[in-house]
């Protein structure tokens, strides 16, 4: 994750306020806190909220992308492997919620699995993306700009065939 952190921090102001949406166990939130950021973490799965709260010391909010309700509050939003669980038909309002949550000049990081279509795997929904369809979904908001994109393989055991697409967008003035 160090490459993604480094690229994200290039655009986020030091000591800014971050939203870690779909934080899972809280791994990234812990890292951000150690770097001096104020962090708000969310997770839609109640059991993971409890784990993340224990790992981070934060009151992790049990909420979804669809019910996110912030306005111009965050200097950065971290969507690491979480947006891929949103059905494609629900993306427009979800992206709108993310953009609305960012302050001017705010940074949006998104990582998704590369591919096409949607699939339920072991009871979890996955939406796969091409670079074009993810960028198009975000840039429909005229106040967003793409500033960086890259791909990487999954380094976890048994996942080396998975390609991840990574994006950093800025909310313009």
Backbone torsions as a table, in degrees:
resi	resn	phi	psi	omega
1	UNK	NA	-9.2	-173.4
2	UNK	-62.4	-36.0	177.8
3	UNK	-63.7	-44.2	179.4
4	UNK	-64.5	-44.4	177.7
5	UNK	-58.1	-47.6	-177.3
6	UNK	-59.3	-45.0	-179.1
7	UNK	-67.8	-40.2	179.0
8	UNK	-62.5	-47.8	-177.5
9	UNK	-67.8	-19.1	176.1
10	UNK	-61.0	-27.9	-175.1
11	UNK	-108.7	-19.6	-177.3
12	UNK	-88.7	134.4	179.0
13	UNK	-66.1	143.7	177.7
14	UNK	-59.4	143.2	-179.0
15	UNK	61.4	24.0	178.8
16	UNK	-74.9	177.2	179.2
17	UNK	-104.3	126.0	-176.3
18	UNK	-116.7	147.4	171.9
19	UNK	-111.1	120.1	174.4
20	UNK	-103.5	99.6	-173.5
21	UNK	-97.3	127.6	-173.4
22	UNK	72.1	51.6	-168.5
23	UNK	-73.5	-9.4	179.9
24	UNK	59.9	-125.5	-178.3
25	UNK	-77.7	-9.7	179.8
26	UNK	96.4	8.5	-177.8
27	UNK	-50.0	-51.2	-176.5
28	UNK	-71.8	-36.9	177.7
29	UNK	-59.7	-42.8	178.2
30	UNK	-58.6	-45.8	179.8
31	UNK	-60.7	-45.1	-178.4
32	UNK	-63.5	-42.1	178.7
33	UNK	-60.4	-44.2	179.5
34	UNK	-63.2	-24.3	177.9
35	UNK	-86.7	0.2	175.8
36	UNK	95.1	11.2	-179.7
37	UNK	-88.8	148.7	168.7
38	UNK	-81.1	130.5	-173.2
39	UNK	-125.8	134.4	166.8
40	UNK	-112.3	125.4	-178.4
41	UNK	-116.0	140.4	177.5
42	UNK	-128.3	153.4	178.5
43	UNK	-157.6	130.4	-178.5
44	UNK	-79.0	-16.4	-177.2
45	UNK	-96.1	115.2	-175.9
46	UNK	-53.5	-42.2	-179.5
47	UNK	-63.3	-39.0	177.6
48	UNK	-70.6	-30.7	174.2
49	UNK	-58.0	-44.8	179.9
50	UNK	-63.2	-44.3	179.4
51	UNK	-63.7	-46.9	-179.6
52	UNK	-63.9	-39.6	177.5
53	UNK	-61.2	-43.3	178.8
54	UNK	-65.0	-39.5	-177.8
55	UNK	-74.5	-29.7	-172.9
56	UNK	-105.4	-23.0	-172.5
57	UNK	79.0	6.9	179.3
58	UNK	-95.9	157.4	168.2
59	UNK	-85.4	91.4	-176.9
60	UNK	-71.3	127.0	-177.0
61	UNK	-79.2	128.7	177.0
62	UNK	-86.2	90.1	-178.0
63	UNK	-148.8	165.7	-178.6
64	UNK	-112.8	169.9	172.5
65	UNK	-56.7	-39.4	-174.4
66	UNK	-68.5	-28.2	-177.8
67	UNK	-105.8	7.7	178.2
68	UNK	-58.6	132.8	-174.6
69	UNK	-141.6	71.2	176.2
70	UNK	-123.1	156.9	-179.6
71	UNK	-137.8	114.9	177.4
72	UNK	49.0	47.6	-172.5
73	UNK	-109.7	-25.4	-169.8
74	UNK	-115.4	140.6	173.7
75	UNK	-78.7	-24.3	178.9
76	UNK	-154.2	146.2	175.2
77	UNK	-124.4	130.5	-178.1
78	UNK	-110.5	111.0	178.5
79	UNK	-115.4	75.4	-176.1
80	UNK	-93.7	109.3	177.6
81	UNK	57.3	32.7	179.4
82	UNK	-117.6	-38.9	-179.5
83	UNK	-62.1	-23.0	-179.0
84	UNK	-67.3	-10.9	177.3
85	UNK	-92.4	2.2	178.9
86	UNK	-93.3	125.7	176.2
87	UNK	-58.0	141.8	-175.9
88	UNK	-55.0	-38.0	-179.1
89	UNK	-62.8	-23.3	-179.2
90	UNK	-93.5	-1.8	-176.1
91	UNK	-61.8	-44.0	-176.6
92	UNK	-55.2	-51.0	179.4
93	UNK	-69.3	-29.7	178.5
94	UNK	-66.5	-46.8	177.5
95	UNK	-61.7	-39.5	176.9
96	UNK	-59.5	-43.0	178.2
97	UNK	-60.8	-40.5	179.1
98	UNK	-65.2	-48.9	-179.4
99	UNK	-60.7	-43.5	179.4
100	UNK	-62.1	-30.8	-177.7
101	UNK	-75.9	-19.9	-178.1
102	UNK	-82.9	143.4	168.9
103	UNK	-73.3	167.0	171.5
104	UNK	-57.3	140.9	-176.2
105	UNK	65.9	14.8	177.7
106	UNK	-71.4	157.5	-174.4
107	UNK	-112.7	133.6	177.3
108	UNK	-119.3	116.4	175.1
109	UNK	-104.6	131.8	178.3
110	UNK	-133.4	133.1	169.0
111	UNK	-125.0	135.2	-179.6
112	UNK	-139.8	161.2	175.8
113	UNK	-79.5	136.8	179.1
114	UNK	-76.1	137.7	177.3
115	UNK	157.3	-165.9	179.4
116	UNK	-130.0	149.0	172.9
117	UNK	85.4	-169.1	-178.4
118	UNK	-136.6	153.1	-175.7
119	UNK	-158.8	144.4	170.8
120	UNK	-98.1	125.3	-178.5
121	UNK	-127.4	119.2	178.6
122	UNK	51.6	42.4	176.3
123	UNK	80.5	5.7	178.7
124	UNK	-118.2	140.0	179.3
125	UNK	-84.2	137.5	175.6
126	UNK	-129.7	130.2	171.1
127	UNK	-110.3	126.5	-179.6
128	UNK	-99.9	151.3	-172.4
129	UNK	-132.0	150.4	162.9
130	UNK	-98.9	164.1	177.9
131	UNK	-57.9	-42.5	-176.7
132	UNK	-62.1	-47.7	-173.2
133	UNK	-73.0	-27.6	175.3
134	UNK	-72.9	-46.2	179.6
135	UNK	-61.0	-43.1	178.9
136	UNK	-60.1	-41.0	-179.6
137	UNK	-62.8	-38.4	-178.7
138	UNK	-80.9	-41.7	-175.4
139	UNK	-75.5	-2.2	170.8
140	UNK	-62.6	-21.0	174.3
141	UNK	-87.1	110.0	-171.7
142	UNK	-62.7	-14.6	-179.0
143	UNK	-96.0	16.7	178.1
144	UNK	-116.5	143.1	177.4
145	UNK	-130.4	139.9	174.3
146	UNK	-82.7	126.8	179.6
147	UNK	-116.2	-17.3	178.4
148	UNK	-160.8	146.8	174.2
149	UNK	-150.7	144.4	177.2
150	UNK	-158.4	166.4	178.2
151	UNK	-121.0	151.8	172.2
152	UNK	-150.5	159.0	175.9
153	UNK	-86.5	158.4	176.3
154	UNK	-79.0	129.7	-177.2
155	UNK	-93.5	-2.1	179.1
156	UNK	-74.1	150.9	-179.8
157	UNK	-57.7	130.3	177.8
158	UNK	80.9	-0.3	-177.2
159	UNK	-115.8	14.4	-172.3
160	UNK	-64.4	-16.9	177.4
161	UNK	-84.9	-4.8	-179.6
162	UNK	-84.0	126.5	175.8
163	UNK	-103.6	129.0	178.4
164	UNK	-104.0	135.1	172.5
165	UNK	-99.5	133.1	-178.6
166	UNK	-122.8	139.3	-176.4
167	UNK	-138.7	143.4	170.3
168	UNK	-126.6	124.9	178.3
169	UNK	-118.0	152.6	174.0
170	UNK	-118.1	142.6	173.1
171	UNK	-89.1	116.5	-176.3
172	UNK	-74.3	162.5	175.6
173	UNK	-66.2	NA	NA
